[in-house]
Amino acid sequence: MELFYSYDSDGRFCRLDADESGHCVRVLRHRAGDEIHVIDGQGTMFRCRLMDDNPKGAEAEVLEAFPGWGGHPYRLTVACCPTKNNDRFEWFVEKATEVGVDRIVPVIGERSERKVYKTDRALRIALSATKQSLKSRIPEIAEPVSVKDFILSEGGVGKSLKLIAYCFEGDTKRISIQEALQAYDGKDVVVLIGPEGDFSPEEARLAVEHGYVPVHLGASRLRTETAAVLAATAVYLAFE
C-alpha cells in the first residue's frame, strides 16, 4: 500500500506538497482519476481520487475517511538524550516510529556529549517511517529541553506511568520494564533514557522524587539508542 502525506486536508480534499506530489505523479506515475491513500499525520487515513496530477501540487478528493487508522492502544512518550553520533539517534527515531511512539523528546543531560540538537531531519525521518509502517499519525518531535526541565514539566506522579532507565547504585530498587508495565492499568507511559554517560545522580534523584519508577531493560549493557528502541518495543508488546 502506498501512502502519501497531506499537510492540508479539510475532510473533502487533500492537497500534497511539492515533494509528495512529485513522488506521487513523477515517480509512481499516478494520474487524475487514480485512487490513492493519504494520511493527515494526525491519525486519519483517507481513501481518495486524484483530481489534479500537477507534480508540484497535486490535489485529491476524499472518498472515505478512516480515523485512528494504524494506531495503537496506548500513548507513549520517549524522552531520550541525543547521541554524540547523530545517525544513531535518527536510527532510534525511525525504529521507534515503526514500532509505535507518540512523542519523542530530545533531552539534554548534565553528562550529555551532544548539547545541541536540531529536529529538522528527525521530523523527515519520522514522516518516512510513519508511511513505511502503515500508520496515519506522525509522532511529535519536540524541541530539546534539559533533563531537569523535562522532569519538572511532566508534573507530579499523576496517572501516567513514568519510567527511568538508570544504573542506580545503593539501596534503590529497580524492576524490569516488563514488570512495571504489567502492574499498570492505564495507557499513558513516559520513558526517560539517558546519554552515553548516563544520568547524573542529581537528575536520577529528581526523577524519582517526581514519580519516576526505576527500571532495567535486562542484563545487557545497551547503547542509548538501543535502550530507547527496546523500551518502545516493550510498551508495544505489553499493550498489543
N, C-alpha and C positions, 0 to 999 in steps of 0.2 A: 504494500500500500504506500503510495506517495502522499506526503503531507506537505502543505505549504502554510506559511505563517502570514497572517494578515495583521498589520498594525492598525488597520482602520476597518472595522466591521460594525454594522448597525443592526444586525439581525435580518436585514433584507439583502444587503450586498456586502461583499468582501473585496477590498482593494489591496493589491500586492505592491510592495515597493520595488525599486529597480532590480535589486538582487534576486528577490523571489520571482519577479516577472521574467527576468532573463532565464532563470533556471527552468521555469515552467514552459516558456514559449520557445526559447532558443535551444536549450539543452534537451528537454524532454519532448519538444515539438507538439505541445498541445495547441489546439486551435479552437476558435469560437464554436460553441456547441458541445465541446467535450465536458464530461463530468470530472470534477476534481474534488479533493478533500482539503479543507482549510481549517487551521486551528487559530483561535484568537489569543492564545497564550495565557488566558485567564481561566481555562477549564472547559471550554466548549469546542467541539469539532462540528464543522458544517459540511454537509454534502452540497456541492454547488455545481452550477453550469457556467462554464466560462463564456462571458458575453463579449469582452473586449480582449483580444490577444496581443495587445501592444506590449512588446518585450521590455518597455521602460515603465509601464504602468498598467498591468492587467487588472481586469475587474470581473467578478463572478457574481451571479445571482444565487442566493441561498435557496436551496430546495428543502432542506431538512436540518434541524439542529439537534445535537447530542450533548447536553450539559453533563459535566462530570466524566466525560469520556477519557478512559485511560488513567483514571485517578486511583488513589489508594485510601484505605480507611483510617488514616492517621495524619497528624501534622507534625513534620519533623524539621527542626532547626539544627544544623550542624555549624557550630562556631569553631573554626579551625585556624590555627596560626599559619600564614603563608610560609612556604618553604623557601630556603635560600635559592634553590633551583626552581625557577618559575614553572617549568614544564611539569614538575611533579605535582604542584598544586592544581594546575589546569587538568592534569590527569584525574585527580580527585573530583574536580567539578564535573567532568564528563561522566565518570563512573557513578557518582552519587546521583546524578540526574537520571541516568539509565535505571538505577535501582528504584529510586523514588525519594526525593527530598523536596521540601517546600521553600526552605530559606537557607542560604549559605552566607555566613557572616565571617569575613576575614578579620581575625582579631590579632592585635599586636601585643605580645607579652614582653615582660621585662628581659627575658632571655632570647627573644626572637632575633634571628640573624637578619631577617628582612624586616625593615621598619616602615617601608612604603610599599603599597600595593595598589595598582590601577586595575579597575574592574572591567575595562572595555573588552578585552579578549575573553575573559571568563563569561561575559554575557553572550558573546557569539558562540562559544563552545556549548553553553547551556542550551541555547536555541537549537543548535545542530543535534545535540544528544536527545533533546525532547522529541524532535521529529523522528529521529532514528529509532527510538524506543517506543514509538506509538503512544505518545501522551499529548494532552491538549493544554496542560498548564506548564508554563516555563517557571522554574524556581526563581525566587528573588535572589539576586546577588547584591547584598547590602554593601554600603561603603565601609571601609575599615574603621574599627574602633579599638581602643585599648581593651585588654582582657578585663581590667577592673571596671571600666565603664560599661562593658557588656554585662558583667555580672550584676552590677547595680541597676542597670536598665531593665533587667528581667524581673525585678521586684523580689518579693519575699517568696516563701515556699509555694503558695498558690496551689492551683490544680494541676499544673503541668509537672511531668517527671523530668527533673533536671539531673543530668549525669556528668561527672567529670572523670576523665581517664587520666590518672596521675599516679606516679610511683610513690605513694605515701609511705613514710617511714614511721616507726614507733608504734603507738597504740591504735592508730587509725585503721579501722577495719574496712577492707574492700570486698565487694561481692562481684560476681560475674555480671556482665551486662545482661545476659540471658535471665539470670535470677531477678534482677531489678525489673526487667520488662514483664516477667511472669507475675510479679506481685502488684503490678499497676493495672488499674481498671479504667483508666482514661485513654485519651487519644492524642494528647499533646506532649511531645517529647523534645527536650533540648539536650544536645550532647556537646561537651566542651573538650576540644582536643588541643594539646599544647604544641610548642615548637620543638625543634630538634633537641634543644637543651632542657626540655620540659618546663612546666610552670615553675615560678618561684614559690617558696614556702608561703610567702605572704599572699600570693594570688590563690593558692590552693586553700589556705585558711579562710580567705574571704568567700570563696565559693561555697565551702561547707557551711559557713555562717548564714549564707543566703539560700540554704536548702538544697544544695547540690549533693547528690549521693556519690561517694567514691566507688568507682567500678574498675575492673580489669577486663582485658579483652583476650585473656588466655595467657599461656606460659611464654609465648614467643616475644622477643623484643621487636617491635614493629616501627617502621618509619612513620612519620607524621601522616603522610597521605594514605598509607596502607591502613593505619588505625582508623582514620576518618571513614574510609570506604567500608571497612569491616563493621564499624558502628552503624552506619546506614543500612548495611545488609542485615545486621542483627535485628534492627527495628522492622525492616521489611518482612523478614521471616516470622517474627513474633506476631505480627498482625495479619499476615497472609495465611 
